Amino acid sequence: MLDPLVENKRKMLVLTIPWTAANEPHTIVYEVDVYRGSRKRITRSPSRMASFLTDHEGNVRVSASTDDYINPKIYIRPKSGGEWEELNLKDVSYSDVGLHAFDSTDESAYVTASVNGEAKGLYKLNLKTKQFDLIHKEKSVSPKQVWVDEVSKELFAVEHELGYPTYSFVGNNSKKSQQLKALLKVLEGQQVQLVSSTVNGDKSVIFASSDTNPGSYYLFDAKTNNLGFLFSSRSWIKPSQMAITKPINFTARDGLAIYGYLTIPNNAEEKNLPLVVMPHGGPHGPRDWWGYDSTAQLLASRGIAVLKVNFRGSGGFGRNFERAGHRKWGREIQYDIIDGVKYLILNGTVDKSNICIMGASFGGYSALQSAILEPDMFQCAIGVVGVYDLPLMFDEGDVSERDSGQRFLEVVLGEDEEELKRFSPSYNVEKLKAPVLIVHGGEDKRAPIEQAESLISALKKENHPYIYELLDDEGHGFYKEEHRTLYYKKVLAFLNDHLKL
C-alpha cells in the first residue's frame, strides 16, 4: 500500500511488482477501488524496482531507484501527472536515497540521503529549484527511522542509533512530537514506536521494546492522556530475567572507529567471561541494533557473553563506511571483528582461551574466515547458511541471477579469481584450527547448498573435524519449529563441547 488516501473512503494507491520475464521489472502504481476490486493504472516507474512518494493530495510525484544497489536515480513529475523527468542535482554526490514525505507546501520533499558518502542525513529537496537543504544529520550514523504521521503526512521525528536509540524532533510543536516525547518519558529505557492512529489522532497503538523486552503494545488515548497496556508480543519472556545489552566502541588497527554491542549474562561479573562472537549478515546494508535478540539471550542464559560488531561495510553509517568494506570481505572486515575481541580481552571482560564465533549468511563466512585469519583465537566456529566459496557466488544463488546482482558482486568482491580464492574459507582450510559446525538449508537460494558442499569437501580433504546438519526443506533461515529446536540444540551442544561453561 503506497498511500491509503485517508480522505477517500473508497480508494487507495497500491505499488506493485509485476511478474514478468524480467526479474527486476518496472514497478507500477494502481488506484484500487476497495469495494469493487477494480484498479486503474496511475503510473509506471521510469526505472526498475523504483519506490514512490505521494504528496498531501495523493498525487504520485517522486520516484527513486538504483540499477546497482549503490547509485540512485531520482525522477519527478507534476501534480497533474504526465511524464517523469530525471532530477539532476548537479555537483551533489548523493546515494542511499529514501523518500519520506512532502512538506506542507507540497513543493518540497523530505528525503534521507548520504551526501559525498557520509552518514545519511534528512534533507528538504525543493522540486522546482533543485535546492537540497540539510534539516538534521548525526556525525557518524544514519537515521534508523523517519517518523511520519500516517494521517496528516507530517514528518515529526528522526530516530538514530549509534549506541542506544535517540530521537530528534523536526516538528517540535506538532501533536505527534509532543506525544512521542511524553511516551519516551513514561516508557523510560524503552524504544518507542507509534504503530497506528485513528484518523482524528485521538487514539494510537504504541509498541515499546528494549534489550530485555521483546515488545509490548499499549493503547494511548490523547484526550484522557491515558496509556493502557494491551498485550506482550511474547508474554512468556520475563524482562527481569533477561541479559542486558550495552553499546561498545573501539578503534580498529587502522584507526577506524567501530561500534558494536555486548550482551552480558545476567548477574555475571564483567570479567573473564566465555564469549561467542556473532557477526551479522549482509555484509553491505544490514547492521546490528540495540534491542532484544533471542539467540543472544539463549547464549547469555548459559553464562556466555555475546559480541556483535558493526564492522566496516555495514549499513547505517554512510556510504564511505560501507564502501570501506568493498573488496575487503576476507581481510579488513574480519580484522574489525577480531579487533573487537582483542578489545574485550585487553579490558579483561572475556577469557582469551574461551571464545567461539558463529554467524549466518555472511556471518557464517565471517565465522570461518576470522577463524582462519586468527586460528588461535577461537575454540570453535559455527557457520549457518553461509557462503564459503567466493568465486561460486558469481555462478550460484539468486544474487548472481540478476544483472544488478552481477554488477553488485563485481563492485563489492572484484573479479580477481585468485584473490577471491585467497579469501575463501573453502580454499584455506589448512590454516584452520577450530572445529566446525555447519548448518544449511537444502532449499537455500541466497547461499545455495553448493556453498556448504564446497566447504565440506575441503574439510574432508584436510581431515579437519566438523559436524554437518542439513535441513532439507529449509531455505536461507530456519522457520519450522522442529528445525529451530534442532538447530539450537546442536549449537548449544557444540558450544558446550568447546567452551568452558
C-alpha positions in Angstrom: 0.0 0.0 0.0 1.6 3.2 -1.2 -1.0 5.6 0.1 -4.3 4.8 2.0 -5.8 8.1 0.7 -7.3 8.7 4.1 -9.8 11.3 2.9 -11.1 8.9 0.2 -13.0 6.1 1.8 -13.3 4.2 -1.4 -9.9 4.1 -2.9 -6.2 3.6 -2.1 -2.9 3.6 -4.0 -1.0 0.3 -4.3 2.5 -0.3 -5.5 3.0 -3.5 -7.5 6.0 -5.5 -8.8 4.8 -7.3 -11.9 5.5 -11.0 -12.5 7.3 -10.7 -15.8 10.2 -12.3 -17.6 12.5 -9.6 -16.2 13.5 -10.4 -12.6 13.7 -6.7 -11.8 10.8 -5.1 -13.6 9.4 -1.6 -13.6 7.1 -1.1 -10.7 3.5 0.1 -11.3 1.2 2.2 -9.1 -2.6 1.4 -9.3 -5.6 3.2 -7.8 -7.7 0.5 -6.3 -11.4 0.6 -5.5 -11.6 -1.4 -2.3 -15.3 -2.1 -2.7 -15.4 -3.2 -6.3 -12.0 -4.7 -6.5 -11.2 -2.8 -9.7 -8.0 -0.9 -10.4 -6.7 1.9 -12.6 -3.1 2.3 -13.6 -1.7 5.7 -12.4 1.9 5.4 -13.4 4.8 3.1 -14.3 8.2 3.7 -12.8 10.8 5.4 -15.1 13.4 2.9 -13.9 13.5 -0.6 -12.5 12.3 -1.5 -9.0 11.5 2.1 -8.1 9.9 3.4 -4.9 7.4 6.3 -5.0 6.3 9.3 -2.9 2.8 10.9 -2.9 2.0 14.5 -1.9 -0.7 15.6 0.5 -3.4 15.2 -2.1 -2.3 11.7 -3.1 -0.5 12.6 -6.3 2.4 10.4 -7.2 5.2 13.0 -7.6 8.6 11.4 -6.9 10.3 8.2 -7.8 13.7 6.8 -6.7 15.6 3.6 -7.7 19.1 2.2 -8.3 20.5 0.0 -11.1 23.3 -1.5 -8.9 22.1 -1.2 -5.3 24.6 1.7 -4.9 24.0 4.7 -7.2 20.5 6.3 -7.1 18.3 8.0 -9.6 15.5 10.4 -8.7 12.6 11.3 -11.0 9.9 13.9 -10.5 6.6 14.8 -12.3 4.0 17.5 -11.9 0.8 17.2 -9.7 -1.2 16.7 -12.9 0.7 13.6 -13.8 2.5 13.2 -17.1 6.0 12.1 -18.0 8.8 11.5 -15.5 11.8 13.8 -15.6 15.2 12.7 -14.1 16.3 15.1 -11.4 19.8 16.5 -11.9 21.3 17.6 -8.6 24.4 18.9 -10.4 27.5 18.5 -8.3 25.9 16.9 -5.3 27.2 13.3 -4.9 24.3 11.5 -3.2 23.4 7.9 -2.5 21.1 5.7 -0.4 18.1 8.0 -1.2 15.0 7.3 0.8 11.7 9.1 0.2 9.6 10.0 3.2 7.2 12.9 3.0 6.2 16.2 1.3 6.3 19.4 3.3 3.1 21.4 3.9 3.6 23.4 0.7 3.8 20.2 -1.5 6.7 21.9 -3.3 9.5 20.1 -1.3 10.1 16.6 -0.3 11.8 15.3 2.7 14.4 12.7 1.8 17.2 10.9 3.5 20.5 10.6 1.6 24.2 10.1 2.0 25.9 13.1 0.5 29.6 12.6 -0.5 29.5 9.2 1.2 28.9 10.5 4.7 26.3 9.1 7.1 22.8 9.8 5.8 21.0 13.0 6.9 17.5 14.3 6.5 17.2 16.9 3.7 14.5 19.0 2.2 14.6 18.8 -1.6 12.8 21.6 -3.5 11.5 20.1 -6.6 11.3 23.4 -8.5 14.7 24.9 -7.6 16.5 21.6 -7.1 17.8 23.1 -3.8 19.0 20.4 -1.4 18.8 21.8 2.2 20.0 19.9 5.3 17.4 19.5 8.1 19.2 17.2 10.5 22.3 15.0 10.5 24.2 13.0 13.0 28.0 12.8 12.5 28.6 9.1 12.4 25.2 7.3 12.0 22.3 7.4 9.5 18.7 7.6 10.6 17.2 4.3 11.7 13.6 5.6 11.2 12.0 8.8 10.0 8.6 9.2 11.7 5.7 10.5 9.5 2.1 10.9 10.7 0.2 8.4 8.6 -2.9 10.7 8.5 -1.5 14.2 8.1 1.7 13.0 6.3 3.6 15.4 8.6 7.2 14.4 9.3 7.8 14.9 13.0 10.9 13.0 14.3 14.1 11.2 13.3 15.4 8.2 15.2 19.1 7.3 15.3 21.1 4.5 16.9 24.8 4.9 17.3 24.6 3.2 20.6 21.2 3.4 22.4 18.2 4.7 20.4 17.9 8.5 20.3 15.2 10.8 18.9 15.5 14.2 17.2 12.3 16.2 16.7 11.7 18.1 13.4 8.3 19.5 14.3 8.7 20.3 18.0 5.2 21.9 18.2 3.3 19.1 16.4 0.9 16.9 18.3 2.9 13.8 17.3 6.2 15.2 18.5 4.7 16.1 21.9 3.1 12.7 22.2 6.3 10.8 21.4 8.3 12.9 23.9 5.8 12.2 26.6 5.7 8.5 25.8 9.5 8.3 26.0 9.4 9.7 29.5 6.7 7.3 30.6 8.3 4.3 29.0 11.8 5.2 30.1 14.5 2.8 28.8 12.3 1.6 26.0 12.4 2.1 22.3 9.0 3.5 21.4 7.2 3.3 18.1 3.9 4.8 17.1 2.3 1.8 15.2 -1.1 3.2 14.2 -3.5 6.0 14.9 -7.2 6.9 14.3 -7.9 9.4 11.7 -8.6 12.2 14.2 -5.4 11.2 16.2 -7.3 10.7 19.4 -6.1 7.1 19.9 -2.8 5.4 18.9 -1.3 2.0 19.3 2.2 2.1 20.8 4.9 -0.5 20.7 7.7 -0.4 23.3 10.7 -2.7 23.4 14.2 -2.9 24.7 17.2 -5.2 25.0 15.4 -7.2 27.7 11.8 -6.8 26.5 10.8 -8.3 23.1 8.0 -5.8 23.0 4.7 -4.8 24.5 1.7 -3.0 22.9 -0.2 -0.1 24.5 -3.3 2.0 23.6 -2.7 5.7 24.1 -5.7 8.0 24.5 -4.7 11.6 23.7 -7.9 13.0 25.1 -7.5 11.5 28.6 -3.7 11.2 28.3 -4.0 7.6 29.4 -1.7 4.8 28.4 -3.3 1.4 28.7 -1.5 -1.9 28.4 -2.8 -4.2 25.6 -0.5 -7.3 25.4 3.1 -8.5 25.2 4.4 -9.9 21.9 6.0 -12.8 23.9 4.2 -13.0 27.2 6.4 -15.9 28.4 9.5 -13.8 28.5 10.3 -12.1 31.8 12.4 -9.0 31.2 13.8 -9.1 34.7 15.4 -12.4 33.9 16.9 -11.3 30.6 20.5 -10.2 30.0 21.3 -6.5 29.3 23.0 -5.4 26.0 25.2 -2.3 26.1 26.8 -0.4 23.3 30.6 -0.5 22.9 33.1 1.2 20.6 36.7 0.7 19.9 39.4 1.7 17.3 40.3 -0.7 14.6 44.0 -1.3 13.9 44.0 1.2 11.0 42.3 3.9 13.2 38.7 3.5 12.0 36.1 3.9 14.7 33.9 0.8 15.1 30.7 0.4 17.1 29.0 -2.7 18.4 27.1 -4.3 21.2 27.9 -6.6 24.1 25.4 -8.8 25.8 26.4 -9.7 29.4 25.0 -12.8 31.2 22.5 -11.9 34.0 24.1 -11.4 37.4 27.6 -12.1 36.0 30.7 -10.0 36.7 32.2 -8.5 33.5 35.4 -10.4 33.9 36.9 -13.4 32.2 33.6 -14.4 30.6 33.2 -17.0 27.9 32.4 -15.3 24.6 30.6 -16.0 21.4 31.1 -13.5 18.6 28.1 -13.1 16.3 28.9 -11.3 13.0 25.8 -10.1 11.2 24.8 -11.0 7.6 25.0 -8.8 4.5 27.6 -7.5 4.9 26.5 -4.4 3.0 23.2 -2.8 4.1 22.4 -4.7 7.3 23.9 -3.7 10.7 23.4 -4.8 14.3 21.0 -2.8 16.5 20.4 -2.4 20.2 17.4 -4.5 21.2 16.1 -7.9 22.1 17.9 -10.8 20.4 16.6 -14.4 21.0 19.9 -16.1 20.1 22.0 -13.7 22.3 19.6 -14.2 25.2 19.8 -18.0 24.7 23.6 -17.9 24.9 23.6 -15.4 27.8 21.3 -17.7 29.8 24.1 -20.3 29.6 26.6 -17.8 31.0 28.1 -16.7 27.7 28.7 -13.1 26.7 27.8 -12.2 23.1 29.7 -9.7 20.9 28.2 -8.0 17.8 30.4 -5.8 15.7 29.2 -3.2 13.1 32.3 -3.8 11.0 33.3 -1.7 8.0 31.0 -2.4 5.2 27.9 -2.5 7.5 24.9 -0.3 6.6 23.7 2.6 8.6 27.0 4.6 8.9 27.2 6.2 5.5 28.3 5.1 2.1 32.0 5.8 2.8 31.9 3.4 5.7 30.1 0.8 3.6 32.5 1.2 0.7 35.4 0.7 3.1 34.3 -2.9 3.2 34.1 -3.4 -0.6 36.6 -6.0 -1.7 37.7 -6.3 1.9 35.5 -9.2 2.9 38.3 -11.6 3.6 40.7 -9.3 5.5 39.8 -5.8 6.8 36.2 -6.7 7.7 37.4 -9.7 9.7 40.1 -7.6 11.3 37.4 -5.3 12.7 35.7 -8.3 14.3 39.0 -9.7 15.6 40.0 -6.3 17.0 36.6 -6.1 18.8 37.5 -9.4 20.5 41.0 -8.1 21.3 39.4 -5.0 22.9 37.4 -7.2 25.2 40.4 -9.4 26.1 42.5 -6.3 26.8 39.8 -5.0 29.1 39.6 -8.3 31.0 36.0 -8.7 30.0 36.5 -12.1 28.4 38.7 -15.1 28.8 41.1 -15.2 25.8 41.1 -19.0 25.8 37.3 -19.4 25.9 36.0 -17.9 22.7 33.9 -19.2 19.8 32.4 -17.5 16.7 29.1 -18.1 14.9 27.1 -16.4 12.3 24.6 -16.8 9.5 24.8 -15.9 5.8 27.8 -13.5 5.5 28.1 -14.1 9.3 28.8 -17.7 8.5 31.5 -16.7 6.1 33.0 -14.4 8.8 32.9 -17.2 11.4 35.1 -19.4 9.2 37.3 -16.6 7.7 38.0 -15.0 11.1 39.0 -18.4 12.5 41.3 -18.8 9.5 42.9 -15.4 9.9 43.3 -15.8 13.7 43.4 -19.6 14.2 44.5 -19.4 17.9 41.7 -17.0 19.0 38.7 -19.2 18.5 38.0 -22.6 20.1 35.2 -23.3 17.6 33.4 -21.9 14.6 29.7 -22.2 13.6 28.6 -21.4 10.0 24.9 -21.2 9.3 23.5 -20.9 5.8 26.9 -19.3 5.0 28.9 -18.5 1.9 32.4 -20.1 1.9 33.4 -20.1 -1.7 33.5 -16.6 -3.2 34.1 -17.5 -6.9 31.0 -19.7 -6.6 28.8 -16.6 -5.8 29.1 -15.5 -9.4 27.6 -18.7 -10.7 25.2 -20.0 -8.0 22.4 -18.3 -6.0 19.7 -15.7 -6.5 22.1 -12.7 -6.4 24.0 -13.9 -9.5 20.8 -14.5 -11.4 20.1 -10.7 -11.6 22.0 -8.3 -13.8 22.2 -5.9 -11.0 23.3 -8.7 -8.7 26.3 -9.4 -11.0 27.2 -5.7 -11.0 26.9 -5.7 -7.3 29.3 -8.7 -6.9 31.8 -7.1 -9.3 31.8 -3.9 -7.1 31.9 -5.5 -3.7 34.1 -8.6 -4.4 36.0 -7.7 -7.6 36.8 -10.2 -10.4 40.3 -11.3 -9.4 39.7 -15.1 -9.0 43.0 -15.7 -7.3 42.1 -13.1 -4.7 38.6 -14.4 -4.3 40.1 -17.9 -3.6 42.7 -16.4 -1.2 39.8 -15.0 0.9 37.5 -18.1 0.6 37.4 -20.5 3.6 36.9 -23.4 1.2 40.4 -22.8 -0.2 42.1 -22.1 3.1 41.0 -24.9 5.4 44.6 -25.9 6.1 45.0 -22.7 8.2 42.0 -23.5 10.3 42.4 -25.0 13.9 38.9 -24.6 15.3 36.4 -27.5 15.0 33.5 -26.5 12.8 29.7 -26.9 12.9 27.9 -26.3 9.6 24.1 -25.9 9.4 22.5 -25.4 6.0 19.1 -25.3 4.3 18.7 -27.6 1.3 16.4 -25.1 -0.5 18.6 -22.0 0.2 18.5 -19.8 -2.9 20.7 -17.0 -1.4 23.6 -19.2 -0.2 22.8 -22.4 -2.2 23.7 -25.9 -0.9 26.8 -25.9 -3.2 28.4 -23.4 -0.7 28.2 -25.9 2.2 29.3 -28.7 -0.1 32.4 -26.7 -1.2 33.4 -26.2 2.4 32.7 -29.8 3.5 34.8 -31.1 0.6 37.7 -29.0 1.7 37.3 -30.1 5.3 37.3 -33.7 4.3 40.5 -33.4 2.3 42.3 -31.9 5.3 40.7 -34.4 7.7 39.5 -31.4 9.7 36.9 -32.1 12.5 33.4 -30.9 11.6 29.7 -31.6 12.2 27.2 -31.1 9.4 23.5 -30.6 9.8 21.4 -30.4 6.6 17.8 -29.2 6.9 16.5 -30.4 3.5 13.3 -28.3 3.2 14.5 -25.1 4.7 15.9 -22.0 2.9 18.0 -19.1 3.9 16.9 -19.4 7.6 15.0 -21.9 9.6 11.3 -21.4 10.2 9.8 -24.7 11.2 9.6 -25.1 15.0 11.1 -28.6 15.0 14.1 -27.4 12.9 14.7 -24.3 15.0 14.7 -26.5 18.1 17.1 -29.0 16.5 19.3 -26.1 15.4 19.6 -24.5 18.8 20.2 -27.9 20.5 23.0 -28.6 18.0 24.5 -25.1 18.7 24.3 -25.4 22.5 25.8 -29.0 22.5 28.6 -27.9 20.2 29.5 -24.8 22.4 29.3 -26.9 25.5 31.9 -29.3 24.0 34.3 -26.5 23.2 33.8 -23.7 25.8 34.4 -23.9 29.5 30.9 -23.0 30.9 
